[in-house]
Amino acid sequence: MATIDKIKSGLIDKIIAIQNRDFLEALDTLISSSTGPIPIEKLTNEQKVMLEMSEQDLKEGRCISQEELEKRNLEWLNAK
C-alpha cells in the first residue's frame, strides 16, 4: 500500500498536468469541502434494522457475488 506521502506526491504530479480550468475549479471545490471534520450522520431506526438484517444475511450465507448480481439483472432486463 502506498504511503500518504507517495499518494500526495502522485496527486500533485497529476494536478500539475491538468490544463482544464473547469476541472481544476471543481477539484478545488471538492478538496476545500472535504478538509473539515467529517460529520457523523445519525441513523434512523429503520436504517439500523436494515443493517442488522444485512449482517444476519451475511452470517447465514444469503448473499451472491457482484458478478452473479449483474448476470441476474441482465436476465431480468432481457425478459422485459
N, C-alpha and C positions, 0 to 999 in steps of 0.2 A: 504494500500500500504506500502511496506517495506521501511524503511528509507535507505538512502545511506549507512550509517554505517553497517546496517544489511546485505545489499546486498554485500558490500565489505567483511565482515566477512564470509559470506557464500561462496563467491568465493574463499577466501583464504583457507578455510577448504577443498573445493573440489580440489583446485590446489595441496595442500599438499598430498592428497591421490593419485594423478596421478603418475604412475610409468613409463609411456611410454615416452621415451626421444623425439621421433619424434613429438609426440603430444605436449609436453611441448615447444619444439623449435618453432613449428607452432603457438602456443598460444602466445609465446614471440614476434614473428614477428607481429602477429595481434595487440597485445597490443601496441607495440612500434610504429606501423604505425598509430595508432588511437589517440595518445596523442597530436599531433599537432593540430593547428586550422583546422576546417573543411572548405575546400574550397567551395566557393559559385559558383555553376555552372550557366552559362548563358543559358537561354532557347532560342531556335530558335523560329522564328515567327510561324513555323508550330506546334511546341510543345505548344506554348501559345494558338493557335487556338484550338488544340485538348483538352486542359484543359478547355477552355471556353465552348466547345461543351459538355464535360463531366459534367460540372456544370449545364448546361442547361438541360441535360438529367435527372440529379438528381432532379432538380426543377420541372420538368414535369412528374416525376414518371416513366421514361423509364429506369427501372433497374430491375434486378432479384437477387435472393439470390444466395449465393455460392452453396448451395445445388441444386437449380434449374439449375444452370450453369453446374454443374457436371453431372446431370441427362441428360441434353441435349447433352453434349459431349459424354456420353456413348451411347446414342441413335444414334448419328451421326456415331460414330466409329463402332457400330454394324451393321449399314446399309451399310457399305462399303464392 
